[in-house]
């Protein structure tokens, strides 16, 4: 019998009940009684949701907490994402492991804080990586939820942005299969970029066969094809589009190689967000067409906060942005939908979930074992998907911005957005501090989620405890990798 995919929702079979059933069978003599018992067992099996569900992890790129309608966004209607929230559960306290893409994605995949794998900034040129004091790619020895689910019988696919190794002048990154993926179609920032979307050595090009404004449609199509081709087994899919990340290229008319700022208009963003919502609707329509809707759990999230923020409109007023440890850089949307299992229309504003929790949660949902010989930072918070408020046991730690080199980007709209470079959240308290112990800031997020009032002086004991914990954690992560020879002309490329 397969492991229950709903073990976070209903109790597992107790050993004593299994023993009673065995004794029952031994006593049974009539074939009629055995048929009745078999029928009851089948009904129990169905009630306890023994089959492994398909899992789709839909990760948006650089989405602001307040971009979509269901999170207060007013840029453009997002009816399909809002419908997902009405048909599932929406969380208001979901955090990613970093305010920039590469380390955030490492946290999601591995279940560990990304600094443990020496990735603390977006992955770029070798020179930029050395300046960031980080590795060139994620070590394949790191845990991977895809690897764990594959071992549990899942077909695994990754369609979309990767950005955990490969691209620019990094040509020796491990292939997707090293992390447990059977099938892949990756963007330029990957070890095996899809030629249909990488005509040139850059993020996008007017010469790409699949145009910038068609990419999400392309990745949704790949996801649905993968599910259809693997009906004989459960599927896990990373559906990781690179919308709504800039450049916002909504139509063919805008397909020209201009400076980045040219594309960063509200109008372009509105059009790209609207099309992105259309493709989310197409995903769910495809699941229904394939008859997979009721056996597929979809998790919708984003990797980090937005740039630009349009004066914090994209963060729903939260302070900070991408590249900042304030809430606007790390607090992200999280919507979970699974008809008949995840409560519809529920809003969970109490459970604090972090990106490093995805690996243990996916393993629970798919009946997979946790990685051996690895101490995960994440927790299995999946009971929260099924209607329970779950109290977090471990603090969340962050790091961003080890030095002042050009390799690190910082919010430029206002100095008020730039944060200290280490942070911790424990319960309602969040403390930020620089690695040298300076600029200590404490916020009570229950009362001040916009982080407007530093109460460090008012609560000295809490401040000292959390400061010591944050700096101790920062000292515990690996330091810079050994310097390597890199080309002097391999300048740091802009964040993508």
PECORRA-V226560 format. One record per helix or strand of 3 or more residues. SS is the DSSP state (alpha for helix, beta for strand). FROM is the first residue (numbers start at 1). TO is the last residue. If there is no record, write none. Layout:
[[SS:FROM:TO] [SS:FROM:TO]]
This chain:
[[alpha:15:27] [alpha:31:47] [beta:54:60] [alpha:69:71] [alpha:79:87] [beta:89:95] [alpha:101:110] [alpha:114:117] [alpha:126:131] [alpha:145:151] [beta:155:160] [alpha:176:179] [beta:183:186] [alpha:195:197] [alpha:212:229] [beta:235:240] [alpha:252:254] [alpha:260:263] [alpha:266:289] [alpha:293:295] [beta:296:302] [alpha:327:330] [beta:331:337] [beta:346:348] [alpha:355:366] [alpha:382:386] [beta:396:399] [alpha:415:417] [beta:422:426] [beta:429:433] [beta:441:444] [alpha:460:476]]
